[in-house]
Amino acid sequence: MLHLKKKNSVMKYFLLIVFLLPLSMNGQKKTGGYAYLQPAFYINQKFNNRFGINAGAGFTPTKYIGFGGGFTAYVFKENSQLATLYVDFRPFLSSLEKNVAYFMSVQPGYVIYNKSLRISNITYTSKGRAAVDILLGMIGRPADAKSLGMTISFGYSLLSFETNNQTQTYHGFKFQGGIAF
């Protein structure tokens, strides 16, 4: 028999952050920065492929570096919802194209996950631990820099969990693309 603790906690975090994202986007437009909303795919054979939503925002103190934060919510798999919250360190690479910015994004974070499974008289509890994404990507905008743009990124993704004091680590690939604000 499967028993879930805090079954809707990931969805609550997801809705809270989606609600707060417009505030951060408004702030980043005033200070100079970036914001994005995009579908995300996590590809790993052992952990099962995942599909979710990724959103984040940050500021750019110079045109070559950005700092921010965000989340990825994998909420489309029944009884297996999880999310990652992360900080975003983003160096921007110079581009020959005026309206295109290439970047590398390093995103250390934490997996939000808490699930218990009871088999006979033994309860197995699995909790989220560290998460790290290292991505390469680009943001493209029309000539009007205040317009919506497109962003795409891909790279390495690590998710780790602790089950009854043993750590399980999953290495995979992450691909995402969507709207840049």
C-alpha positions as CSV (number, residue, x, y, z in Angstrom):
1,M,0.0,0.0,0.0
2,L,1.4,3.4,-1.0
3,H,1.1,6.3,1.5
4,L,2.1,9.8,0.5
5,K,3.0,12.4,3.1
6,K,2.4,16.0,2.1
7,K,1.1,14.9,-1.2
8,N,0.3,18.4,-2.5
9,S,3.3,20.2,-1.1
10,V,5.1,20.4,-4.5
11,M,2.0,21.8,-6.1
12,K,1.6,24.4,-3.3
13,Y,5.3,25.6,-3.9
14,F,4.7,25.6,-7.7
15,L,1.6,27.8,-7.4
16,L,3.2,30.1,-4.9
17,I,6.2,30.7,-7.1
18,V,4.1,31.1,-10.2
19,F,2.1,33.7,-8.3
20,L,5.3,35.6,-7.2
21,L,7.1,35.3,-10.6
22,P,5.4,38.4,-12.2
23,L,6.7,40.5,-9.3
24,S,10.3,39.4,-9.9
25,M,9.8,40.0,-13.7
26,N,8.7,43.5,-13.1
27,G,11.7,44.1,-10.9
28,Q,14.2,42.7,-13.3
29,K,12.9,44.9,-16.1
30,K,13.6,48.0,-14.0
31,T,17.1,46.9,-12.8
32,G,18.2,45.0,-15.9
33,G,18.1,41.2,-15.8
34,Y,16.4,38.2,-17.1
35,A,13.3,36.1,-16.5
36,Y,12.0,32.9,-18.2
37,L,9.1,30.5,-18.2
38,Q,9.5,27.2,-20.1
39,P,8.7,23.5,-20.2
40,A,11.5,21.3,-18.9
41,F,12.4,17.7,-19.8
42,Y,14.6,15.6,-17.5
43,I,16.0,12.5,-19.3
44,N,17.2,9.6,-17.2
45,Q,16.6,5.9,-17.9
46,K,16.8,4.7,-14.3
47,F,14.7,7.5,-12.7
48,N,12.2,7.7,-15.5
49,N,12.0,10.6,-17.8
50,R,10.2,13.7,-16.3
51,F,8.3,16.6,-17.8
52,G,7.7,19.8,-15.9
53,I,7.7,23.6,-15.8
54,N,10.8,25.7,-15.2
55,A,10.7,29.4,-14.2
56,G,13.2,31.9,-12.8
57,A,14.5,35.4,-12.8
58,G,17.7,37.2,-12.0
59,F,19.6,40.5,-12.3
60,T,22.6,41.4,-14.4
61,P,25.0,43.8,-12.6
62,T,27.1,43.8,-15.8
63,K,26.4,42.6,-19.3
64,Y,28.6,39.5,-18.7
65,I,27.2,38.0,-15.5
66,G,23.8,37.3,-13.9
67,F,22.6,36.1,-10.5
68,G,19.1,34.8,-9.7
69,G,17.0,31.9,-8.7
70,G,14.2,29.7,-9.8
71,F,12.4,26.4,-9.7
72,T,11.6,23.4,-11.8
73,A,8.4,21.6,-10.9
74,Y,7.9,18.0,-12.2
75,V,4.2,17.8,-11.4
76,F,2.8,15.8,-14.3
77,K,3.5,12.3,-13.0
78,E,0.9,11.0,-10.6
79,N,2.3,9.9,-7.1
80,S,5.7,11.1,-8.1
81,Q,5.7,14.9,-8.0
82,L,8.9,16.7,-7.1
83,A,10.4,20.1,-7.5
84,T,13.8,21.7,-7.4
85,L,14.6,25.2,-6.0
86,Y,17.9,26.7,-7.1
87,V,20.1,29.7,-7.3
88,D,21.3,30.7,-10.7
89,F,24.9,31.8,-11.5
90,R,25.0,32.8,-15.1
91,P,28.0,34.1,-17.1
92,F,26.9,35.6,-20.5
93,L,29.2,35.0,-23.4
94,S,29.8,37.7,-26.0
95,S,27.9,37.3,-29.2
96,L,28.3,38.6,-32.8
97,E,24.5,39.0,-32.9
98,K,23.2,42.1,-31.2
99,N,19.9,40.5,-30.1
100,V,21.3,37.1,-29.0
101,A,23.0,36.3,-25.7
102,Y,24.7,33.0,-25.1
103,F,25.1,31.8,-21.5
104,M,26.3,29.0,-19.2
105,S,24.1,28.5,-16.1
106,V,25.2,26.8,-13.0
107,Q,22.2,26.0,-10.7
108,P,22.9,24.4,-7.3
109,G,19.7,23.7,-5.4
110,Y,17.6,21.4,-3.4
111,V,15.0,18.7,-4.3
112,I,11.6,19.1,-2.6
113,Y,10.3,15.6,-2.2
114,N,9.0,13.6,0.7
115,K,7.4,10.2,0.1
116,S,6.8,7.2,2.4
117,L,6.1,3.6,1.3
118,R,5.0,1.0,3.7
119,I,5.7,-2.7,2.9
120,S,4.5,-5.1,5.6
121,N,5.7,-3.5,8.9
122,I,8.6,-1.6,7.3
123,T,8.2,2.1,6.3
124,Y,10.6,3.4,3.6
125,T,10.9,7.2,3.6
126,S,12.5,9.0,0.7
127,K,13.4,12.7,1.0
128,G,14.9,15.2,-1.5
129,R,18.5,16.3,-1.2
130,A,20.9,18.2,-3.5
131,A,20.2,19.2,-7.1
132,V,22.7,20.7,-9.6
133,D,22.1,21.7,-13.2
134,I,24.9,22.9,-15.5
135,L,23.4,24.2,-18.7
136,L,24.4,26.0,-21.9
137,G,21.9,28.1,-23.6
138,M,20.8,31.3,-25.5
139,I,18.3,34.0,-25.2
140,G,17.1,35.7,-28.4
141,R,15.0,38.8,-28.6
142,P,13.6,40.9,-31.5
143,A,15.2,44.3,-32.2
144,D,13.0,45.9,-29.5
145,A,14.9,44.7,-26.4
146,K,11.7,45.2,-24.3
147,S,9.8,42.6,-26.3
148,L,9.3,39.0,-25.3
149,G,12.0,36.7,-26.5
150,M,12.8,33.0,-26.8
151,T,15.2,31.0,-24.6
152,I,16.6,27.5,-25.0
153,S,19.1,25.5,-22.9
154,F,20.4,22.0,-22.3
155,G,22.9,20.2,-20.2
156,Y,23.7,18.0,-17.2
157,S,21.3,17.6,-14.3
158,L,21.8,15.8,-11.0
159,L,19.0,14.9,-8.5
160,S,19.7,13.2,-5.2
161,F,17.5,11.6,-2.6
162,E,17.9,10.0,0.8
163,T,16.0,6.8,1.5
164,N,16.4,5.3,5.0
165,N,19.8,7.0,5.5
166,Q,21.2,5.9,2.1
167,T,21.8,8.5,-0.7
168,Q,20.6,7.8,-4.2
169,T,21.9,10.0,-7.0
170,Y,20.5,10.3,-10.5
171,H,22.5,11.8,-13.4
172,G,20.6,12.9,-16.5
173,F,20.2,15.5,-19.2
174,K,17.9,18.5,-19.0
175,F,16.4,20.3,-21.9
176,Q,14.2,23.4,-21.7
177,G,13.0,26.1,-24.0
178,G,10.4,28.8,-23.8
179,I,9.7,32.5,-23.2
180,A,12.2,35.1,-22.0
181,F,10.9,38.3,-20.5
